[in-house]
């Protein structure tokens, strides 16, 4: 199957994952891959949260005040 002919078109990550999964990776490696992907996404979410934190000028004290509401 030609990946570019799938409708709707796949995202770049979907196409790459299909290539990996077609390689018949052992289940143990799939579990490791899930962990790697989860860590990657967590790091990206943390980076974004840090950016928002900095943009908003939040401090530990401002967070405590938000929680106390």
N, C-alpha and C positions, 0 to 999 in steps of 0.2 A: 504494500500500500504506500502510495506517495503521500507523505504527511501534509504537503502543501495543498492537496486536493480535498482534505477533510473540511466539511462545512458544519458549523461555522469554523473559521480558521482557528488553529490552536495558538495559544500564547507561546512565547519563546520558552518558558519554563515547562509547559506541557510537552512541547516537542522534545526537549532535552530529556525529560523524565521517561518519555516513551522509548527513546533510544536506549536508556539505561535498562529499563524493564525488559526490553527485547533481548538483552544479553543473558538472560536466564541466571541471574545472580542468586546465590544460595540465600535461604531465609535469614541466616545469621547476618549476612551482609546487608540485607534489606532493613533489618532492625537497626543496625549501625547507621545506615543512611537516614532513617527516620530521625534518629537522634541528632545527626549532623544538621539536617534541615530544620529541626525544631530549634536548635541552638542558634542557627543562622537567623531565623525569623525573630527569635527573642532578642538577639543583639540589635537587629534593625529596629524593633519596637522600642528598645531602650534608648537607642540613639535618637529616635524621633521624639521620645518623651523628654530626653535631655535638651533637645533643641527647643521644644515648646517651653520647658522650664526656664531656659535662658531668655527666650524671647519675651516671656511674661514677667521676667524679673523676680520669679518666686524665690523665697528663702525657706529655710527650715521653719522659721517662725510663721511665715504666711501659710505654710502647709498645716501647721498646728491649728491656726485660726480657722482654716477651711474645715478641718476635721471636727472642730469643737462646735460648729454651727448646728 
